[in-house]
Structures are given as C-alpha cells and as structure tokens.
Amino acid sequence: MDTSLAHENARLRALLQTQQDTIRQMAEYNRLLSQRVAAYASEINRLKALVAKLQRMQFGKSSEK
C-alpha cells in the first residue's frame, strides 16, 4: 500500500509540475500578446490621426460638422 501511495504521490507531483510549467508558458505568451495588442492599438491611433489630418487637408474644417 505504501508503494501505491508513493507512486500516486509521484504521479501527482509530476502532473502538478507539468501544469505549473504550462501556466508559466501561457503567462509568457499572454505577456507577448499584450505587447502586440498595445503596439497595434498605438498604430491604429496613429493611422486614425493621419486619416483625420488628411480629411481636414482635403475637405477643410467645415466638413467635420
């Protein structure tokens, strides 16, 4: 019985380690994705400002009403 419990304990510890490794990997991937999202949001804001500037240049302020 002690052998069975020792094997189960070892199996559960290995499973826990695998899960912890997966969580660490997912957290790192999440961090990288968050950086990409921030970069894309910044680019979108830059492009929106550029579109607004070009619209003002083409149509003037009166068309913004």
mmCIF file of the N, C-alpha and C atoms, coordinates in Angstrom:
data_MODEL
# 
_entry.id   MODEL 
# 
loop_
_atom_site.group_PDB 
_atom_site.id 
_atom_site.type_symbol 
_atom_site.label_atom_id 
_atom_site.label_alt_id 
_atom_site.label_comp_id 
_atom_site.label_asym_id 
_atom_site.label_entity_id 
_atom_site.label_seq_id 
_atom_site.pdbx_PDB_ins_code 
_atom_site.Cartn_x 
_atom_site.Cartn_y 
_atom_site.Cartn_z 
_atom_site.occupancy 
_atom_site.B_iso_or_equiv 
_atom_site.pdbx_formal_charge 
_atom_site.auth_seq_id 
_atom_site.auth_comp_id 
_atom_site.auth_asym_id 
_atom_site.auth_atom_id 
_atom_site.pdbx_PDB_model_num 
ATOM 1   N N  . MET A 1 1  ? 0.828   -1.192 0.000   1.00 0.00 ? 1  MET A N  1 
ATOM 2   C CA . MET A 1 1  ? 0.000   0.000  0.000   1.00 0.00 ? 1  MET A CA 1 
ATOM 3   C C  . MET A 1 1  ? 0.867   1.248  0.000   1.00 0.00 ? 1  MET A C  1 
ATOM 4   N N  . ASP A 1 2  ? 1.949   1.255  0.735   1.00 0.00 ? 2  ASP A N  1 
ATOM 5   C CA . ASP A 1 2  ? 2.835   2.413  0.743   1.00 0.00 ? 2  ASP A CA 1 
ATOM 6   C C  . ASP A 1 2  ? 3.420   2.667  -0.635  1.00 0.00 ? 2  ASP A C  1 
ATOM 7   N N  . THR A 1 3  ? 3.729   1.584  -1.360  1.00 0.00 ? 3  THR A N  1 
ATOM 8   C CA . THR A 1 3  ? 4.276   1.720  -2.710  1.00 0.00 ? 3  THR A CA 1 
ATOM 9   C C  . THR A 1 3  ? 3.252   2.367  -3.632  1.00 0.00 ? 3  THR A C  1 
ATOM 10  N N  . SER A 1 4  ? 2.016   1.936  -3.513  1.00 0.00 ? 4  SER A N  1 
ATOM 11  C CA . SER A 1 4  ? 0.945   2.502  -4.328  1.00 0.00 ? 4  SER A CA 1 
ATOM 12  C C  . SER A 1 4  ? 0.773   3.994  -4.044  1.00 0.00 ? 4  SER A C  1 
ATOM 13  N N  . LEU A 1 5  ? 0.794   4.344  -2.777  1.00 0.00 ? 5  LEU A N  1 
ATOM 14  C CA . LEU A 1 5  ? 0.661   5.756  -2.403  1.00 0.00 ? 5  LEU A CA 1 
ATOM 15  C C  . LEU A 1 5  ? 1.867   6.568  -2.872  1.00 0.00 ? 5  LEU A C  1 
ATOM 16  N N  . ALA A 1 6  ? 3.044   5.984  -2.789  1.00 0.00 ? 6  ALA A N  1 
ATOM 17  C CA . ALA A 1 6  ? 4.249   6.685  -3.239  1.00 0.00 ? 6  ALA A CA 1 
ATOM 18  C C  . ALA A 1 6  ? 4.194   6.939  -4.740  1.00 0.00 ? 6  ALA A C  1 
ATOM 19  N N  . HIS A 1 7  ? 3.714   5.936  -5.495  1.00 0.00 ? 7  HIS A N  1 
ATOM 20  C CA . HIS A 1 7  ? 3.585   6.111  -6.948  1.00 0.00 ? 7  HIS A CA 1 
ATOM 21  C C  . HIS A 1 7  ? 2.537   7.176  -7.278  1.00 0.00 ? 7  HIS A C  1 
ATOM 22  N N  . GLU A 1 8  ? 1.442   7.136  -6.560  1.00 0.00 ? 8  GLU A N  1 
ATOM 23  C CA . GLU A 1 8  ? 0.386   8.136  -6.785  1.00 0.00 ? 8  GLU A CA 1 
ATOM 24  C C  . GLU A 1 8  ? 0.897   9.528  -6.433  1.00 0.00 ? 8  GLU A C  1 
ATOM 25  N N  . ASN A 1 9  ? 1.630   9.621  -5.340  1.00 0.00 ? 9  ASN A N  1 
ATOM 26  C CA . ASN A 1 9  ? 2.210   10.900 -4.927  1.00 0.00 ? 9  ASN A CA 1 
ATOM 27  C C  . ASN A 1 9  ? 3.160   11.415 -6.006  1.00 0.00 ? 9  ASN A C  1 
ATOM 28  N N  . ALA A 1 10 ? 4.022   10.550 -6.519  1.00 0.00 ? 10 ALA A N  1 
ATOM 29  C CA . ALA A 1 10 ? 4.973   10.944 -7.566  1.00 0.00 ? 10 ALA A CA 1 
ATOM 30  C C  . ALA A 1 10 ? 4.239   11.362 -8.836  1.00 0.00 ? 10 ALA A C  1 
ATOM 31  N N  . ARG A 1 11 ? 3.192   10.601 -9.192  1.00 0.00 ? 11 ARG A N  1 
ATOM 32  C CA . ARG A 1 11 ? 2.404   10.937 -10.387 1.00 0.00 ? 11 ARG A CA 1 
ATOM 33  C C  . ARG A 1 11 ? 1.748   12.306 -10.246 1.00 0.00 ? 11 ARG A C  1 
ATOM 34  N N  . LEU A 1 12 ? 1.176   12.553 -9.084  1.00 0.00 ? 12 LEU A N  1 
ATOM 35  C CA . LEU A 1 12 ? 0.506   13.835 -8.855  1.00 0.00 ? 12 LEU A CA 1 
ATOM 36  C C  . LEU A 1 12 ? 1.505   14.996 -8.828  1.00 0.00 ? 12 LEU A C  1 
ATOM 37  N N  . ARG A 1 13 ? 2.676   14.761 -8.267  1.00 0.00 ? 13 ARG A N  1 
ATOM 38  C CA . ARG A 1 13 ? 3.711   15.806 -8.255  1.00 0.00 ? 13 ARG A CA 1 
ATOM 39  C C  . ARG A 1 13 ? 4.179   16.120 -9.679  1.00 0.00 ? 13 ARG A C  1 
ATOM 40  N N  . ALA A 1 14 ? 4.324   15.092 -10.497 1.00 0.00 ? 14 ALA A N  1 
ATOM 41  C CA . ALA A 1 14 ? 4.723   15.301 -11.892 1.00 0.00 ? 14 ALA A CA 1 
ATOM 42  C C  . ALA A 1 14 ? 3.635   16.059 -12.648 1.00 0.00 ? 14 ALA A C  1 
ATOM 43  N N  . LEU A 1 15 ? 2.392   15.698 -12.397 1.00 0.00 ? 15 LEU A N  1 
ATOM 44  C CA . LEU A 1 15 ? 1.274   16.394 -13.032 1.00 0.00 ? 15 LEU A CA 1 
ATOM 45  C C  . LEU A 1 15 ? 1.239   17.860 -12.613 1.00 0.00 ? 15 LEU A C  1 
ATOM 46  N N  . LEU A 1 16 ? 1.451   18.106 -11.337 1.00 0.00 ? 16 LEU A N  1 
ATOM 47  C CA . LEU A 1 16 ? 1.480   19.475 -10.829 1.00 0.00 ? 16 LEU A CA 1 
ATOM 48  C C  . LEU A 1 16 ? 2.601   20.274 -11.489 1.00 0.00 ? 16 LEU A C  1 
ATOM 49  N N  . GLN A 1 17 ? 3.777   19.666 -11.617 1.00 0.00 ? 17 GLN A N  1 
ATOM 50  C CA . GLN A 1 17 ? 4.905   20.350 -12.254 1.00 0.00 ? 17 GLN A CA 1 
ATOM 51  C C  . GLN A 1 17 ? 4.585   20.675 -13.710 1.00 0.00 ? 17 GLN A C  1 
ATOM 52  N N  . THR A 1 18 ? 3.971   19.737 -14.404 1.00 0.00 ? 18 THR A N  1 
ATOM 53  C CA . THR A 1 18 ? 3.580   19.964 -15.799 1.00 0.00 ? 18 THR A CA 1 
ATOM 54  C C  . THR A 1 18 ? 2.591   21.119 -15.898 1.00 0.00 ? 18 THR A C  1 
ATOM 55  N N  . GLN A 1 19 ? 1.624   21.140 -15.012 1.00 0.00 ? 19 GLN A N  1 
ATOM 56  C CA . GLN A 1 19 ? 0.639   22.218 -15.016 1.00 0.00 ? 19 GLN A CA 1 
ATOM 57  C C  . GLN A 1 19 ? 1.289   23.561 -14.705 1.00 0.00 ? 19 GLN A C  1 
ATOM 58  N N  . GLN A 1 20 ? 2.208   23.579 -13.761 1.00 0.00 ? 20 GLN A N  1 
ATOM 59  C CA . GLN A 1 20 ? 2.896   24.830 -13.433 1.00 0.00 ? 20 GLN A CA 1 
ATOM 60  C C  . GLN A 1 20 ? 3.735   25.320 -14.612 1.00 0.00 ? 20 GLN A C  1 
ATOM 61  N N  . ASP A 1 21 ? 4.395   24.400 -15.306 1.00 0.00 ? 21 ASP A N  1 
ATOM 62  C CA . ASP A 1 21 ? 5.168   24.770 -16.495 1.00 0.00 ? 21 ASP A CA 1 
ATOM 63  C C  . ASP A 1 21 ? 4.256   25.348 -17.572 1.00 0.00 ? 21 ASP A C  1 
ATOM 64  N N  . THR A 1 22 ? 3.107   24.714 -17.766 1.00 0.00 ? 22 THR A N  1 
ATOM 65  C CA . THR A 1 22 ? 2.144   25.195 -18.758 1.00 0.00 ? 22 THR A CA 1 
ATOM 66  C C  . THR A 1 22 ? 1.643   26.587 -18.394 1.00 0.00 ? 22 THR A C  1 
ATOM 67  N N  . ILE A 1 23 ? 1.355   26.806 -17.134 1.00 0.00 ? 23 ILE A N  1 
ATOM 68  C CA . ILE A 1 23 ? 0.892   28.123 -16.677 1.00 0.00 ? 23 ILE A CA 1 
ATOM 69  C C  . ILE A 1 23 ? 1.961   29.176 -16.929 1.00 0.00 ? 23 ILE A C  1 
ATOM 70  N N  . ARG A 1 24 ? 3.219   28.858 -16.648 1.00 0.00 ? 24 ARG A N  1 
ATOM 71  C CA . ARG A 1 24 ? 4.308   29.809 -16.903 1.00 0.00 ? 24 ARG A CA 1 
ATOM 72  C C  . ARG A 1 24 ? 4.417   30.133 -18.393 1.00 0.00 ? 24 ARG A C  1 
ATOM 73  N N  . GLN A 1 25 ? 4.323   29.108 -19.224 1.00 0.00 ? 25 GLN A N  1 
ATOM 74  C CA . GLN A 1 25 ? 4.398   29.322 -20.672 1.00 0.00 ? 25 GLN A CA 1 
ATOM 75  C C  . GLN A 1 25 ? 3.234   30.174 -21.159 1.00 0.00 ? 25 GLN A C  1 
ATOM 76  N N  . MET A 1 26 ? 2.052   29.889 -20.654 1.00 0.00 ? 26 MET A N  1 
ATOM 77  C CA . MET A 1 26 ? 0.874   30.651 -21.062 1.00 0.00 ? 26 MET A CA 1 
ATOM 78  C C  . MET A 1 26 ? 0.959   32.095 -20.582 1.00 0.00 ? 26 MET A C  1 
ATOM 79  N N  . ALA A 1 27 ? 1.492   32.312 -19.404 1.00 0.00 ? 27 ALA A N  1 
ATOM 80  C CA . ALA A 1 27 ? 1.649   33.675 -18.886 1.00 0.00 ? 27 ALA A CA 1 
ATOM 81  C C  . ALA A 1 27 ? 2.623   34.461 -19.758 1.00 0.00 ? 27 ALA A C  1 
ATOM 82  N N  . GLU A 1 28 ? 3.704   33.832 -20.174 1.00 0.00 ? 28 GLU A N  1 
ATOM 83  C CA . GLU A 1 28 ? 4.671   34.495 -21.053 1.00 0.00 ? 28 GLU A CA 1 
ATOM 84  C C  . GLU A 1 28 ? 4.040   34.801 -22.409 1.00 0.00 ? 28 GLU A C  1 
ATOM 85  N N  . TYR A 1 29 ? 3.304   33.843 -22.954 1.00 0.00 ? 29 TYR A N  1 
ATOM 86  C CA . TYR A 1 29 ? 2.625   34.056 -24.232 1.00 0.00 ? 29 TYR A CA 1 
ATOM 87  C C  . TYR A 1 29 ? 1.595   35.181 -24.103 1.00 0.00 ? 29 TYR A C  1 
ATOM 88  N N  . ASN A 1 30 ? 0.874   35.208 -22.989 1.00 0.00 ? 30 ASN A N  1 
ATOM 89  C CA . ASN A 1 30 ? -0.095  36.271 -22.738 1.00 0.00 ? 30 ASN A CA 1 
ATOM 90  C C  . ASN A 1 30 ? 0.595   37.632 -22.684 1.00 0.00 ? 30 ASN A C  1 
ATOM 91  N N  . ARG A 1 31 ? 1.774   37.692 -22.050 1.00 0.00 ? 31 ARG A N  1 
ATOM 92  C CA . ARG A 1 31 ? 2.533   38.937 -21.975 1.00 0.00 ? 31 ARG A CA 1 
ATOM 93  C C  . ARG A 1 31 ? 2.938   39.403 -23.373 1.00 0.00 ? 31 ARG A C  1 
ATOM 94  N N  . LEU A 1 32 ? 3.391   38.478 -24.204 1.00 0.00 ? 32 LEU A N  1 
ATOM 95  C CA . LEU A 1 32 ? 3.781   38.831 -25.569 1.00 0.00 ? 32 LEU A CA 1 
ATOM 96  C C  . LEU A 1 32 ? 2.583   39.314 -26.384 1.00 0.00 ? 32 LEU A C  1 
ATOM 97  N N  . LEU A 1 33 ? 1.453   38.633 -26.224 1.00 0.00 ? 33 LEU A N  1 
ATOM 98  C CA . LEU A 1 33 ? 0.249   39.054 -26.941 1.00 0.00 ? 33 LEU A CA 1 
ATOM 99  C C  . LEU A 1 33 ? -0.222  40.430 -26.473 1.00 0.00 ? 33 LEU A C  1 
ATOM 100 N N  . SER A 1 34 ? -0.117  40.695 -25.192 1.00 0.00 ? 34 SER A N  1 
ATOM 101 C CA . SER A 1 34 ? -0.498  42.010 -24.666 1.00 0.00 ? 34 SER A CA 1 
ATOM 102 C C  . SER A 1 34 ? 0.378   43.104 -25.256 1.00 0.00 ? 34 SER A C  1 
ATOM 103 N N  . GLN A 1 35 ? 1.663   42.811 -25.425 1.00 0.00 ? 35 GLN A N  1 
ATOM 104 C CA . GLN A 1 35 ? 2.560   43.784 -26.055 1.00 0.00 ? 35 GLN A CA 1 
ATOM 105 C C  . GLN A 1 35 ? 2.151   44.036 -27.499 1.00 0.00 ? 35 GLN A C  1 
ATOM 106 N N  . ARG A 1 36 ? 1.784   42.972 -28.210 1.00 0.00 ? 36 ARG A N  1 
ATOM 107 C CA . ARG A 1 36 ? 1.341   43.135 -29.606 1.00 0.00 ? 36 ARG A CA 1 
ATOM 108 C C  . ARG A 1 36 ? 0.069   43.966 -29.676 1.00 0.00 ? 36 ARG A C  1 
ATOM 109 N N  . VAL A 1 37 ? -0.867  43.673 -28.784 1.00 0.00 ? 37 VAL A N  1 
ATOM 110 C CA . VAL A 1 37 ? -2.131  44.423 -28.765 1.00 0.00 ? 37 VAL A CA 1 
ATOM 111 C C  . VAL A 1 37 ? -1.852  45.907 -28.533 1.00 0.00 ? 37 VAL A C  1 
ATOM 112 N N  . ALA A 1 38 ? -0.965  46.209 -27.601 1.00 0.00 ? 38 ALA A N  1 
ATOM 113 C CA . ALA A 1 38 ? -0.620  47.606 -27.321 1.00 0.00 ? 38 ALA A CA 1 
ATOM 114 C C  . ALA A 1 38 ? 0.019   48.256 -28.541 1.00 0.00 ? 38 ALA A C  1 
ATOM 115 N N  . ALA A 1 39 ? 0.888   47.532 -29.222 1.00 0.00 ? 39 ALA A N  1 
ATOM 116 C CA . ALA A 1 39 ? 1.533   48.074 -30.421 1.00 0.00 ? 39 ALA A CA 1 
ATOM 117 C C  . ALA A 1 39 ? 0.501   48.306 -31.523 1.00 0.00 ? 39 ALA A C  1 
ATOM 118 N N  . TYR A 1 40 ? -0.420  47.356 -31.704 1.00 0.00 ? 40 TYR A N  1 
ATOM 119 C CA . TYR A 1 40 ? -1.462  47.522 -32.716 1.00 0.00 ? 40 TYR A CA 1 
ATOM 120 C C  . TYR A 1 40 ? -2.381  48.691 -32.370 1.00 0.00 ? 40 TYR A C  1 
ATOM 121 N N  . ALA A 1 41 ? -2.729  48.838 -31.106 1.00 0.00 ? 41 ALA A N  1 
ATOM 122 C CA . ALA A 1 41 ? -3.583  49.951 -30.687 1.00 0.00 ? 41 ALA A CA 1 
ATOM 123 C C  . ALA A 1 41 ? -2.894  51.279 -30.957 1.00 0.00 ? 41 ALA A C  1 
ATOM 124 N N  . SER A 1 42 ? -1.612  51.341 -30.697 1.00 0.00 ? 42 SER A N  1 
ATOM 125 C CA . SER A 1 42 ? -0.846  52.555 -30.963 1.00 0.00 ? 42 SER A CA 1 
ATOM 126 C C  . SER A 1 42 ? -0.838  52.865 -32.457 1.00 0.00 ? 42 SER A C  1 
ATOM 127 N N  . GLU A 1 43 ? -0.640  51.840 -33.267 1.00 0.00 ? 43 GLU A N  1 
ATOM 128 C CA . GLU A 1 43 ? -0.634  52.031 -34.728 1.00 0.00 ? 43 GLU A CA 1 
ATOM 129 C C  . GLU A 1 43 ? -2.009  52.469 -35.225 1.00 0.00 ? 43 GLU A C  1 
ATOM 130 N N  . ILE A 1 44 ? -3.063  51.899 -34.675 1.00 0.00 ? 44 ILE A N  1 
ATOM 131 C CA . ILE A 1 44 ? -4.423  52.298 -35.056 1.00 0.00 ? 44 ILE A CA 1 
ATOM 132 C C  . ILE A 1 44 ? -4.654  53.765 -34.720 1.00 0.00 ? 44 ILE A C  1 
ATOM 133 N N  . ASN A 1 45 ? -4.248  54.188 -33.534 1.00 0.00 ? 45 ASN A N  1 
ATOM 134 C CA . ASN A 1 45 ? -4.413  55.593 -33.152 1.00 0.00 ? 45 ASN A CA 1 
ATOM 135 C C  . ASN A 1 45 ? -3.622  56.516 -34.064 1.00 0.00 ? 45 ASN A C  1 
ATOM 136 N N  . ARG A 1 46 ? -2.406  56.101 -34.430 1.00 0.00 ? 46 ARG A N  1 
ATOM 137 C CA . ARG A 1 46 ? -1.586  56.903 -35.340 1.00 0.00 ? 46 ARG A CA 1 
ATOM 138 C C  . ARG A 1 46 ? -2.264  57.020 -36.702 1.00 0.00 ? 46 ARG A C  1 
ATOM 139 N N  . LEU A 1 47 ? -2.801  55.922 -37.197 1.00 0.00 ? 47 LEU A N  1 
ATOM 140 C CA . LEU A 1 47 ? -3.462  55.939 -38.502 1.00 0.00 ? 47 LEU A CA 1 
ATOM 141 C C  . LEU A 1 47 ? -4.764  56.744 -38.468 1.00 0.00 ? 47 LEU A C  1 
ATOM 142 N N  . LYS A 1 48 ? -5.508  56.665 -37.363 1.00 0.00 ? 48 LYS A N  1 
ATOM 143 C CA . LYS A 1 48 ? -6.724  57.476 -37.237 1.00 0.00 ? 48 LYS A CA 1 
ATOM 144 C C  . LYS A 1 48 ? -6.386  58.960 -37.281 1.00 0.00 ? 48 LYS A C  1 
ATOM 145 N N  . ALA A 1 49 ? -5.319  59.333 -36.586 1.00 0.00 ? 49 ALA A N  1 
ATOM 146 C CA . ALA A 1 49 ? -4.900  60.736 -36.594 1.00 0.00 ? 49 ALA A CA 1 
ATOM 147 C C  . ALA A 1 49 ? -4.480  61.152 -37.994 1.00 0.00 ? 49 ALA A C  1 
ATOM 148 N N  . LEU A 1 50 ? -3.798  60.275 -38.702 1.00 0.00 ? 50 LEU A N  1 
ATOM 149 C CA . LEU A 1 50 ? -3.379  60.580 -40.070 1.00 0.00 ? 50 LEU A CA 1 
ATOM 150 C C  . LEU A 1 50 ? -4.583  60.728 -40.989 1.00 0.00 ? 50 LEU A C  1 
ATOM 151 N N  . VAL A 1 51 ? -5.565  59.854 -40.861 1.00 0.00 ? 51 VAL A N  1 
ATOM 152 C CA . VAL A 1 51 ? -6.782  59.950 -41.670 1.00 0.00 ? 51 VAL A CA 1 
ATOM 153 C C  . VAL A 1 51 ? -7.493  61.266 -41.382 1.00 0.00 ? 51 VAL A C  1 
ATOM 154 N N  . ALA A 1 52 ? -7.614  61.630 -40.113 1.00 0.00 ? 52 ALA A N  1 
ATOM 155 C CA . ALA A 1 52 ? -8.271  62.891 -39.752 1.00 0.00 ? 52 ALA A CA 1 
ATOM 156 C C  . ALA A 1 52 ? -7.525  64.072 -40.352 1.00 0.00 ? 52 ALA A C  1 
ATOM 157 N N  . LYS A 1 53 ? -6.208  64.050 -40.289 1.00 0.00 ? 53 LYS A N  1 
ATOM 158 C CA . LYS A 1 53 ? -5.402  65.131 -40.860 1.00 0.00 ? 53 LYS A CA 1 
ATOM 159 C C  . LYS A 1 53 ? -5.606  65.217 -42.365 1.00 0.00 ? 53 LYS A C  1 
ATOM 160 N N  . LEU A 1 54 ? -5.592  64.088 -43.044 1.00 0.00 ? 54 LEU A N  1 
ATOM 161 C CA . LEU A 1 54 ? -5.772  64.079 -44.494 1.00 0.00 ? 54 LEU A CA 1 
ATOM 162 C C  . LEU A 1 54 ? -7.178  64.539 -44.879 1.00 0.00 ? 54 LEU A C  1 
ATOM 163 N N  . GLN A 1 55 ? -8.174  64.162 -44.076 1.00 0.00 ? 55 GLN A N  1 
ATOM 164 C CA . GLN A 1 55 ? -9.540  64.619 -44.353 1.00 0.00 ? 55 GLN A CA 1 
ATOM 165 C C  . GLN A 1 55 ? -9.640  66.132 -44.197 1.00 0.00 ? 55 GLN A C  1 
ATOM 166 N N  . ARG A 1 56 ? -8.994  66.676 -43.167 1.00 0.00 ? 56 ARG A N  1 
ATOM 167 C CA . ARG A 1 56 ? -9.012  68.133 -42.990 1.00 0.00 ? 56 ARG A CA 1 
ATOM 168 C C  . ARG A 1 56 ? -8.311  68.820 -44.160 1.00 0.00 ? 56 ARG A C  1 
ATOM 169 N N  . MET A 1 57 ? -7.223  68.240 -44.611 1.00 0.00 ? 57 MET A N  1 
ATOM 170 C CA . MET A 1 57 ? -6.490  68.826 -45.734 1.00 0.00 ? 57 MET A CA 1 
ATOM 171 C C  . MET A 1 57 ? -7.338  68.794 -47.004 1.00 0.00 ? 57 MET A C  1 
ATOM 172 N N  . GLN A 1 58 ? -8.071  67.718 -47.207 1.00 0.00 ? 58 GLN A N  1 
ATOM 173 C CA . GLN A 1 58 ? -8.850  67.569 -48.431 1.00 0.00 ? 58 GLN A CA 1 
ATOM 174 C C  . GLN A 1 58 ? -10.171 68.326 -48.365 1.00 0.00 ? 58 GLN A C  1 
ATOM 175 N N  . PHE A 1 59 ? -10.868 68.270 -47.238 1.00 0.00 ? 59 PHE A N  1 
ATOM 176 C CA . PHE A 1 59 ? -12.211 68.814 -47.165 1.00 0.00 ? 59 PHE A CA 1 
ATOM 177 C C  . PHE A 1 59 ? -12.313 70.070 -46.314 1.00 0.00 ? 59 PHE A C  1 
ATOM 178 N N  . GLY A 1 60 ? -11.354 70.372 -45.525 1.00 0.00 ? 60 GLY A N  1 
ATOM 179 C CA . GLY A 1 60 ? -11.416 71.537 -44.654 1.00 0.00 ? 60 GLY A CA 1 
ATOM 180 C C  . GLY A 1 60 ? -12.205 71.244 -43.392 1.00 0.00 ? 60 GLY A C  1 
ATOM 181 N N  . LYS A 1 61 ? -12.207 72.224 -42.479 1.00 0.00 ? 61 LYS A N  1 
ATOM 182 C CA . LYS A 1 61 ? -12.868 72.028 -41.185 1.00 0.00 ? 61 LYS A CA 1 
ATOM 183 C C  . LYS A 1 61 ? -14.386 71.982 -41.304 1.00 0.00 ? 61 LYS A C  1 
ATOM 184 N N  . SER A 1 62 ? -14.969 72.600 -42.312 1.00 0.00 ? 62 SER A N  1 
ATOM 185 C CA . SER A 1 62 ? -16.424 72.683 -42.408 1.00 0.00 ? 62 SER A CA 1 
ATOM 186 C C  . SER A 1 62 ? -17.071 71.317 -42.597 1.00 0.00 ? 62 SER A C  1 
ATOM 187 N N  . SER A 1 63 ? -16.361 70.361 -43.137 1.00 0.00 ? 63 SER A N  1 
ATOM 188 C CA . SER A 1 63 ? -16.966 69.047 -43.363 1.00 0.00 ? 63 SER A CA 1 
ATOM 189 C C  . SER A 1 63 ? -16.976 68.183 -42.110 1.00 0.00 ? 63 SER A C  1 
ATOM 190 N N  . GLU A 1 64 ? -16.379 68.637 -41.029 1.00 0.00 ? 64 GLU A N  1 
ATOM 191 C CA . GLU A 1 64 ? -16.314 67.840 -39.804 1.00 0.00 ? 64 GLU A CA 1 
ATOM 192 C C  . GLU A 1 64 ? -17.541 68.017 -38.914 1.00 0.00 ? 64 GLU A C  1 
ATOM 193 N N  . LYS A 1 65 ? -18.522 68.775 -39.337 1.00 0.00 ? 65 LYS A N  1 
ATOM 194 C CA . LYS A 1 65 ? -19.716 69.016 -38.521 1.00 0.00 ? 65 LYS A CA 1 
ATOM 195 C C  . LYS A 1 65 ? -20.565 67.790 -38.392 1.00 0.00 ? 65 LYS A C  1 
# 
